[in-house]
């Protein structure tokens, strides 16, 4: 397993995202923003990437240039916990450590498609 947020980690995430086969009717862009925190690994500047789902294909873009449908923000410790499976995204959301904005209906409506991205998916 690669170090969280390293180039190798992003390469693995990109392979996983590219291998997903979302429903061709799903069009969605999700942006993940990870910022520094005082309790976990420090990220000097926010790290941002986007996952684009469109026409039955998914891709990852760093940092991403599209206007996202959904934005997910959290500190690096929370993001690392979600990525390695020690923290659940729903629990982090309920605890106020994970912020979700944008079109939440799109996120809910496409949860099955998002489930195909596996454990490194920003939504856990």
N, C-alpha and C positions, 0 to 999 in steps of 0.2 A: 504494500500500500504506500503510495506516495505521500509526501508531506503536504498537509492541507494548504491550499492556495499557491502551491509551487507550480512552475511551468509543467512539470510532469503530471500533477494532479489535474490541471486544466486539460492536458492532452487526454488523460483517461476519461474525464467528464465529456470532452468533445466526442470521443469514440462512442461512449454510452448514449449520448444524445443523438448522434447520427444513426446509431443502430435502432433506435426506437422507431416504431411504425405507427404514428398517430393516425387517427381517423382522418380521411381526406377532407372532411367537412369542418375540421377544427382549424381556426386561424387565431393565433394567440401569441403575444410577446410578453414574456415575464422577465423583469429586471431584478437582479439580486445585487444589493449593496451591502458590503461588509465594512464596518468601521472599527476603529481601535477601541479598546476597552482597558480598564485598569486591572481586571481580574484574570485575564487570560493572555494568550499570545498577542503581542502588539503588532498592529498594522499601522504604519506611519500615515499613509493616506488611504482614504476609502478605496476599496477594490470593487469594481463594478463589471458585471457581465450580463448578457441577455441570452435567453433561449427563445428561439423563434420556431413556431409551429405553423406550417402552411402547406396546403396541397399534399398532405400525406407525408411530409418530410419535416424533420426537426434539425436545427443547427444551433451552434453556440457561437456567440460573437463577443469579443472583448475589446473595448469596454461596451460596445453596442451603440448604435446610432439611431435606432428607431424610437418612436414615442411608444413606451410600453403600455400594455393594457393593465398589467398588474405590477406593482413594485413591492419587493420584499426587502426589509431592512433589519439588520441585527448587528450585534457586536461580534468580534471574531471568536470569542469563547463559545457563544451560542451557536454560531455557524459551524464551528468545528465539531461541537457536540451533535448537531443534527447530521452532519456529514458522516461521522463515524458511528452513528446509531446510539450514542449514550444519552442523547436528549431528543425528545419527540418534538416535532414542529408544533403540534397542537398545544402541548404543555407550555412550550416557550411563548406561544401566542397568548395563552391564558395568563401567564405570569408577567406579560408586558415586555418580554425580552425580544420578541419577534413582532415587527410592525408590518402590516399588510395594507396596501392602499391601491386605489384604482378600481377597476371593474371586478368586484368580488363575485358577482354573479357569473362572469365568464370563468373565473377560477373554480367555482363550485360546479358549474355545468360541465366543465372539461376535466374533472378530477380523475376519471377513468383513464383518459389519455395521459395525464400527468403521472399516474401511477406506473407507467411503463418505463420511467426514467430511473427507477431503482434508488438505492440508498444515497447516492451523491446528489440526488435531486434537491434543489434548494428548499422544497416544501417537505422534505423528509418522507 
